[in-house]
Amino acid sequence: MWESLRPFFEWSDNLWVGQAISSTTWAFPLVETIHILALTIMYGAMIVLDLRLLGLAMRKQSTALLARNLDPYMTWGLVVMLASGFLLFTSEAMKSYVNEGFRFKMAVLVPAVLFQFTLFRWVTHKEEVERSRPLGWMVSVASLVLWFGVGVGGRAIGFV
């Protein structure tokens, strides 16, 4: 399947924005800093909510109220993270094409995003989640595993 994506990688590698980023010494570090700050905001909000689901933090506040309060941080953190990640990708798309760390990150990122906006959101916005501790626990563990996998894949990109 990965071979069929080669034309997309070649197209991405030739985008003007990627060329502009890779032709300067300061653009890539600047975009990467924004990427990591957005990741920190998104992960921070998500981890607080995961800890609430596990019953380890903020037990006096309802999960649904906490989820509604943290939604903008998770959503905008993810949006900025995906946009800046695409910019980083375009600056070295063909390098990413052969990078096993990048492949792993993408293989985990897609299910993580889908999970975050489907089951995770559905469970965390339910008022009854406090009564269904096993469901909250399973969703929290799955969320942490998926997003930790994305982080490990992202960190591996520079080493493989």
HELIX and SHEET records of a PDB file:
HELIX    1   1 TRP A    2  LEU A    5  5                                   4    
HELIX    2   2 ARG A    6  ASP A   13  1                                   8    
HELIX    3   3 TRP A   16  SER A   22  1                                   7    
HELIX    4   4 ALA A   27  LEU A   53  1                                  27    
HELIX    5   5 THR A   63  SER A   91  1                                  29    
HELIX    6   6 ALA A   93  TYR A   97  1                                   5    
HELIX    7   7 GLU A  100  PHE A  115  1                                  16    
HELIX    8   8 GLN A  116  PHE A  120  3                                   5    
HELIX    9   9 ARG A  121  THR A  124  1                                   4    
HELIX   10  10 GLU A  127  ARG A  131  5                                   5    
HELIX   11  11 ARG A  133  ALA A  156  1                                  24    
END                                                                             
